[in-house]
Amino acid sequence: MYIKKILWAIALIGLVIFAVIAYYIYGAMFKSNTAFNNDIAYIYVPTDATYPQVREQLEPLLDDIDAFDALANQKKYTTNIKAGRFAISKGMNNNDIINSIRSKNLPIKIAFNNQNSLADLAGRISTQIEADSLSLYNAMTEESFLTENEFSKATALGMYLPNSYEFFWNTSPEGFRDKMLLEYNRFWTDARKAKAKELNLTPNEVITLASIVHEESKQADEQPRVAGVYLNRLRIGMALQADPTLKFAAYQLPKYQNTVIRRVLNVHKVIDSPYNTYKNTGLPPGLIAMPDLSAIKAVLNPEKHNYLYFAADAKRIGYHKFAKTLGQHNNNAREYQKYLSSQGIKR
């Protein structure tokens, strides 16, 4: 009888211990452990992050960080950290949280447009993914990559077509660059390449001209007409005489650093630069800015006409007046110059 009591006591103690362990396991694994009010919280785990770095982000989001630590250690998450952007939903338990941050790296949408240089683009992208601007710039300008893909430093900006794209937050600089090359090649379909060939232009030249068109006119409905003017000039060997290229050339000089040129003057037309399209015929060596897709499509689908000139329209700001003769153009230009003077714009 005494032995039976001992056995019953041992059994009861075992059940208590089992219940305690079960309660602990339930609390550690299946009990809600979030401390935020929003529906979802995100953490960003850097490449080569340590568990203490992850824990630092998690601590303000969880009710019981110690319980999470215990389960993370048991499930070997503490020694197998994954980089990326991860979501934690309100009401999640520790087990679900660990499963999420270990295997559910979420993509993000990144967007860019109107970047004036690769350095500007690298800076813009670095605010959206893990990679820093210097690493991105170095990847974008890697000489072997540019040569292999028929770009130069002057044309490389044209590879990055402004739009929104899906990336993982922890995408490497080279990964970002390589995916953008895939998007560029996808854009240049056989049909678009054929259109460029009909214009006697390479894809790089199309985008270079599009950068000028875009700087001349931000109006998508006018860009095909502007593109038609420049293509007419190229066809007859006439200098492009594009004011935006003069501004670009000027901004490369110390004299014009940290200035804004609002009015192109004769002094700008004598700047010694391959981007001075008043002194040099043909296209400049590369882009003067990142064109919108509308400008690229305008060059590939230009309006067919006999215009050789255009000047800004003082009565429709943002648009232009087009002319077939120099005399007509001079009248239009004088009208706009008069408008600038009336607004006190002298340079």
C-alpha positions in Angstrom: 0.0 0.0 0.0 2.8 2.3 0.9 4.5 1.6 -2.4 1.3 2.4 -4.2 1.0 5.8 -2.5 4.6 6.6 -3.5 3.9 5.6 -7.1 0.7 7.8 -7.1 2.7 10.7 -5.7 5.4 10.3 -8.3 2.7 10.2 -11.0 1.0 13.3 -9.7 4.3 15.1 -9.5 5.0 14.0 -13.0 1.7 15.3 -14.2 2.4 18.7 -12.5 5.8 18.9 -14.1 4.3 17.9 -17.4 1.6 20.6 -17.0 4.2 23.2 -16.1 6.3 22.2 -19.1 3.3 22.2 -21.4 2.2 25.6 -20.1 5.7 26.9 -20.7 5.8 25.5 -24.2 2.4 26.9 -24.9 3.4 30.3 -23.6 6.7 30.2 -25.5 5.3 28.9 -28.8 1.5 29.6 -29.1 0.6 32.5 -26.9 0.2 35.9 -28.6 3.4 37.9 -27.9 3.0 41.2 -29.8 2.9 44.6 -28.1 2.0 47.0 -30.9 -1.3 48.4 -32.0 -0.9 48.5 -35.8 -2.0 45.5 -37.8 1.6 44.9 -39.0 5.0 45.8 -37.9 8.2 45.4 -40.1 11.8 44.7 -39.2 14.7 45.1 -41.5 17.5 42.6 -40.9 20.8 43.7 -42.4 23.1 41.3 -44.2 25.4 39.4 -41.7 23.3 40.7 -38.8 23.7 39.1 -35.4 20.9 37.9 -33.1 21.4 40.8 -30.7 20.8 43.2 -33.7 17.6 41.5 -34.5 16.6 41.3 -30.9 17.1 45.1 -30.6 14.4 45.6 -33.3 12.1 43.0 -31.8 12.2 44.0 -28.2 9.8 47.1 -28.4 7.4 45.0 -30.6 7.0 42.0 -28.2 5.4 41.6 -24.7 7.9 39.0 -23.5 11.3 39.1 -25.2 12.7 36.5 -22.8 10.2 33.9 -23.9 11.0 34.7 -27.5 14.8 34.4 -26.8 14.2 30.9 -25.4 12.3 29.6 -28.4 14.6 31.3 -30.9 17.5 29.5 -29.2 15.6 26.2 -29.2 14.7 26.6 -32.9 18.3 27.6 -33.7 17.2 30.9 -35.1 19.9 32.7 -33.1 22.6 31.1 -35.2 20.8 31.2 -38.5 19.8 34.8 -39.1 18.3 35.7 -42.5 18.6 39.2 -44.0 15.6 41.0 -45.4 12.4 42.8 -44.7 10.0 40.8 -42.6 6.4 41.4 -41.3 5.0 40.6 -37.9 1.3 40.6 -37.6 -0.6 41.7 -34.5 -1.4 38.7 -32.3 1.3 36.5 -33.7 2.9 34.0 -31.3 6.6 33.4 -31.0 6.6 30.4 -33.2 4.9 32.3 -36.0 7.2 35.2 -35.6 10.3 33.1 -35.9 8.9 31.3 -39.0 8.1 34.7 -40.5 11.5 36.3 -39.9 13.4 33.2 -40.9 11.7 32.4 -44.3 9.3 35.1 -45.5 11.5 37.9 -46.9 9.1 40.4 -48.3 9.8 42.4 -51.5 9.4 46.2 -51.7 8.4 48.5 -54.4 11.1 51.0 -55.3 10.7 53.9 -57.7 12.9 56.6 -59.3 12.7 59.2 -62.0 14.3 62.6 -63.0 17.8 61.7 -61.7 20.4 63.9 -63.3 23.4 61.5 -62.8 24.4 58.0 -61.7 25.5 59.5 -58.4 22.0 61.0 -57.9 20.4 57.7 -58.8 22.6 55.8 -56.4 21.7 58.2 -53.6 18.0 57.8 -54.4 18.1 54.0 -54.4 20.2 53.8 -51.2 17.2 55.4 -49.4 15.0 52.4 -50.4 17.2 49.3 -50.1 20.0 48.2 -47.8 22.9 49.0 -50.1 24.7 52.3 -49.6 25.1 54.9 -52.3 28.8 54.5 -52.8 28.5 50.7 -53.3 25.7 51.2 -55.7 27.6 53.9 -57.7 30.7 51.6 -57.9 28.5 48.8 -59.2 26.8 51.1 -61.8 30.2 52.4 -63.1 32.2 49.1 -63.0 34.2 49.3 -66.2 34.0 45.6 -67.2 30.2 45.6 -66.8 29.8 48.8 -68.9 32.1 47.5 -71.6 30.5 44.0 -71.7 27.1 45.6 -72.1 28.1 48.3 -74.6 27.7 51.3 -72.3 30.1 54.1 -71.3 30.0 56.3 -68.2 28.3 58.9 -70.4 25.5 56.5 -71.5 25.2 54.3 -68.5 22.4 56.3 -66.9 20.2 55.3 -69.9 20.2 51.7 -68.7 18.0 52.7 -65.7 14.5 53.3 -67.1 12.3 55.4 -64.7 9.5 53.3 -63.3 8.6 51.3 -60.2 10.2 47.9 -59.6 10.0 45.1 -57.1 13.2 44.2 -55.2 14.1 42.6 -51.9 15.3 45.1 -49.4 18.6 43.3 -49.0 19.4 43.2 -52.7 23.1 43.7 -53.3 24.4 46.6 -55.4 25.3 44.2 -58.2 21.9 42.5 -57.9 20.2 45.8 -58.3 22.3 46.8 -61.4 21.9 43.4 -63.0 18.1 43.4 -62.6 17.9 46.8 -64.1 19.9 45.5 -67.1 17.3 42.8 -67.5 14.5 45.4 -67.4 16.4 47.5 -70.0 16.8 44.5 -72.3 13.2 43.7 -71.9 12.2 47.2 -72.9 14.3 47.0 -76.1 12.0 44.6 -78.0 12.8 43.6 -81.6 10.1 46.1 -82.6 11.7 49.0 -80.8 15.1 48.1 -82.1 13.7 48.1 -85.6 12.3 51.6 -85.0 15.6 52.9 -83.8 17.3 51.4 -86.8 14.9 53.1 -89.1 16.0 56.4 -87.5 19.7 55.5 -87.9 20.1 55.5 -84.2 21.3 52.9 -81.6 19.3 52.3 -78.4 21.9 54.4 -76.6 21.5 57.3 -79.0 17.7 57.1 -78.8 17.9 57.5 -75.0 20.5 60.3 -75.4 18.1 62.2 -77.7 15.2 61.4 -75.4 17.1 63.1 -72.5 17.2 66.3 -74.6 13.6 66.0 -75.6 12.6 65.5 -72.0 14.5 68.5 -70.8 13.0 70.7 -73.6 9.4 69.6 -72.9 7.8 67.8 -70.0 4.5 67.7 -72.0 4.0 64.1 -73.2 1.6 65.3 -75.9 4.3 67.7 -77.3 7.4 65.5 -77.0 6.8 63.6 -80.4 6.8 67.0 -82.2 10.0 68.1 -80.4 11.6 64.8 -81.2 10.6 65.3 -84.9 12.4 68.6 -85.0 15.6 67.2 -83.7 15.4 64.2 -86.0 14.9 66.5 -89.0 18.0 68.4 -88.0 20.0 65.3 -87.6 18.8 64.1 -91.0 20.1 67.2 -92.8 23.3 67.5 -90.8 22.1 70.6 -88.9 23.4 71.3 -85.4 20.8 70.4 -82.8 21.2 73.7 -81.0 19.5 72.4 -77.9 19.6 74.8 -75.0 19.5 72.0 -72.3 22.8 70.7 -73.6 24.3 74.1 -73.0 23.1 74.2 -69.5 24.5 70.7 -68.9 27.9 71.8 -70.3 27.9 74.9 -68.2 27.1 73.0 -65.0 30.3 70.9 -65.5 32.3 74.1 -65.0 33.3 75.5 -61.6 31.9 78.9 -62.6 28.4 77.6 -62.8 28.4 75.3 -59.8 25.5 75.9 -57.4 23.8 78.2 -59.9 20.6 77.9 -61.8 20.6 79.0 -65.5 17.1 80.2 -66.4 18.0 82.0 -69.5 20.5 80.7 -72.1 22.8 83.5 -73.3 25.4 83.9 -76.0 28.2 83.4 -73.5 26.9 79.8 -73.0 27.0 79.1 -76.7 30.8 79.3 -76.8 31.5 76.9 -74.0 34.1 74.3 -75.2 32.4 71.0 -74.5 31.3 68.0 -76.6 27.8 68.7 -75.1 27.6 72.1 -76.7 25.3 71.3 -79.6 25.6 74.8 -81.0 29.3 74.2 -81.7 29.1 70.5 -82.5 26.8 68.6 -84.9 25.2 65.3 -84.1 24.3 63.9 -80.7 26.3 64.6 -77.6 28.3 61.7 -76.1 25.6 60.7 -73.7 22.6 61.7 -71.6 22.1 65.1 -70.0 19.5 63.7 -67.6 17.2 60.7 -67.1 14.3 60.9 -69.6 10.8 59.8 -68.8 9.6 56.7 -70.8 7.3 59.1 -72.6 10.3 60.9 -74.1 11.9 57.7 -75.2 8.7 56.6 -76.8 8.4 60.0 -78.5 11.8 59.6 -80.1 10.9 56.1 -81.4 7.5 57.4 -82.6 8.2 61.0 -83.7 5.7 63.3 -85.3 6.4 63.6 -89.0 6.5 67.2 -90.1 8.8 69.8 -91.7 9.6 71.9 -88.6 13.2 72.8 -88.0 12.8 75.2 -85.1 10.8 75.8 -81.9 10.8 78.4 -79.2 9.0 78.5 -75.8 5.5 79.8 -76.0 5.0 82.8 -73.7 1.2 82.3 -73.8 1.2 78.6 -73.0 3.9 78.1 -70.5 5.4 74.6 -70.8 4.6 74.4 -74.5 6.4 75.7 -77.6 5.8 77.4 -80.9 7.2 75.6 -84.0 8.5 77.1 -87.2 9.6 75.8 -90.6 11.8 78.9 -91.4 14.4 80.8 -89.5 12.5 84.0 -89.9 9.4 82.6 -88.3 11.5 81.1 -85.5 13.2 84.4 -84.8 9.8 86.1 -84.4 8.8 83.4 -81.9 12.0 83.6 -80.0 11.9 87.4 -79.7 8.4 87.1 -78.3 9.6 84.7 -75.6 12.7 86.8 -74.9 10.5 89.8 -74.4 8.4 87.8 -72.0 11.5 86.7 -70.0 12.6 90.3 -69.7 9.2 91.4 -68.5 9.5 88.8 -65.7 12.9 90.2 -64.7 14.7 87.0 -65.8 18.1 88.1 -67.1 20.1 84.9 -66.7 
